[in-house]
Amino acid sequence: MFELAAITYGVLASFVMASLTRNKRAARRNPPILALFAWGLAGFSLGSAIMLIGYVGIHALSGGAA
């Protein structure tokens, strides 16, 4: 199940980044839904990174095995 989530996230992030880059190169404004999706992906990435760092920190401080 994790593999499906990871590939879906990768495809969505790739699509959003490609669309943003293409619009910037063409000097066009981004559609509001694309900007919203980009912010959502950025927030999800940041939240996931913070949770993973916290998880590793808790295990490192408690002396848990890796």
Secondary structure by P-SEA (a helix, b strand, c coil): caaaaaaaaaaaaaaaaaaaaaaaaacccccaaaaaaaaaaaaaaaaaaaaaaaaaaaaaaacccc
